[in-house]
Amino acid sequence: MKLVTTADEIIEAVRDASLVVVDTETKSLRPHADGKILAGLGVKPFNDEGFYISFRHQDSKNARLSELKRVCEALRGKTLVGHNVNFDQAVILQEGIDLSNERWVNIKVLARLTYEDLPNYELERLAGGILGIIDAGVAKTALRAYRAKLARARGVKIDDISYDMIPAE
């Protein structure tokens, strides 16, 4: 995944794509209660390179929020794929951009319909158990270790370290 600070490369990458994976990273899990919680946006055209554009990461070079509008305009008319699209749509809507009328594929809903007996539908479980990606939890484990280290350095609990506190680099 390539870290970018402008929408230019993302716009170029999605230009001819019909299917694009979209994921928001946030500083809270409550977009309706906490307002503007978007830390960054991951965008990956199907069978192409993925991008991450940060907006509110601490200690990072962040993109201007006007770049979010440019990215979202480039996504219009595409089929958008996400793990929890209602959440992603709510987060983006808090920034004043409505993508609810676009075509969305919700992986979590598809998994619930297809695999009714799973104990949960977390992305790591789906990637590891269904898709057979052996190291699906490696990134999550590394992120948790980094959060723990950051929490110790700041003298707070790990749950007090939100995604925006982690540098995007």
Solvent accessible surface area in square Angstrom, and as a share of the most:
residue,aa,sasa,rsa
1,M,156,0.70
2,K,81,0.34
3,L,67,0.33
4,V,11,0.06
5,T,44,0.26
6,T,62,0.36
7,A,0,0.00
8,D,78,0.40
9,E,74,0.33
10,I,0,0.00
11,I,35,0.18
12,E,105,0.47
13,A,24,0.19
14,V,1,0.00
15,R,138,0.50
16,D,138,0.71
17,A,21,0.16
18,S,85,0.55
19,L,54,0.27
20,V,0,0.00
21,V,59,0.34
22,V,0,0.00
23,D,58,0.30
24,T,8,0.05
25,E,44,0.20
26,T,14,0.08
27,K,84,0.36
28,S,25,0.16
29,L,151,0.75
30,R,143,0.52
31,P,8,0.05
32,H,144,0.64
33,A,72,0.56
34,D,61,0.32
35,G,22,0.21
36,K,109,0.46
37,I,2,0.01
38,L,0,0.00
39,A,0,0.00
40,G,0,0.00
41,L,0,0.00
42,G,9,0.09
43,V,0,0.00
44,K,75,0.32
45,P,1,0.01
46,F,122,0.51
47,N,129,0.66
48,D,73,0.38
49,E,87,0.39
50,G,6,0.06
51,F,8,0.03
52,Y,24,0.09
53,I,0,0.00
54,S,0,0.00
55,F,11,0.05
56,R,56,0.20
57,H,5,0.02
58,Q,73,0.32
59,D,114,0.59
60,S,24,0.16
61,K,147,0.62
62,N,53,0.27
63,A,8,0.06
64,R,195,0.71
65,L,74,0.37
66,S,69,0.45
67,E,23,0.10
68,L,2,0.01
69,K,122,0.52
70,R,96,0.35
71,V,0,0.00
72,C,0,0.00
73,E,85,0.38
74,A,22,0.17
75,L,0,0.00
76,R,86,0.31
77,G,53,0.51
78,K,27,0.11
79,T,31,0.18
80,L,0,0.00
81,V,18,0.10
82,G,3,0.03
83,H,33,0.15
84,N,56,0.29
85,V,8,0.04
86,N,106,0.54
87,F,40,0.17
88,D,3,0.02
89,Q,32,0.14
90,A,10,0.08
91,V,0,0.00
92,I,1,0.00
93,L,92,0.46
94,Q,55,0.25
95,E,27,0.12
96,G,66,0.63
97,I,17,0.09
98,D,68,0.35
99,L,2,0.01
100,S,60,0.38
101,N,142,0.73
102,E,32,0.14
103,R,146,0.53
104,W,44,0.15
105,V,47,0.27
106,N,24,0.12
107,I,59,0.30
108,K,49,0.21
109,V,71,0.41
110,L,90,0.45
111,A,8,0.06
112,R,124,0.45
113,L,129,0.64
114,T,90,0.53
115,Y,85,0.32
116,E,144,0.64
117,D,125,0.65
118,L,45,0.22
119,P,106,0.67
120,N,51,0.26
121,Y,24,0.09
122,E,85,0.38
123,L,90,0.45
124,E,54,0.24
125,R,101,0.37
126,L,9,0.04
127,A,15,0.12
128,G,28,0.27
129,G,65,0.62
130,I,60,0.30
131,L,126,0.63
132,G,49,0.47
133,I,82,0.42
134,I,177,0.90
135,D,86,0.45
136,A,23,0.18
137,G,31,0.30
138,V,91,0.52
139,A,77,0.60
140,K,99,0.42
141,T,94,0.55
142,A,61,0.47
143,L,59,0.29
144,R,129,0.47
145,A,62,0.48
146,Y,85,0.32
147,R,52,0.19
148,A,27,0.21
149,K,127,0.54
150,L,27,0.14
151,A,4,0.03
152,R,172,0.63
153,A,86,0.67
154,R,99,0.36
155,G,68,0.65
156,V,64,0.37
157,K,145,0.61
158,I,35,0.18
159,D,117,0.61
160,D,71,0.37
161,I,2,0.01
162,S,29,0.18
163,Y,64,0.24
164,D,12,0.06
165,M,43,0.19
166,I,19,0.10
167,P,41,0.26
168,A,23,0.18
169,E,134,0.60
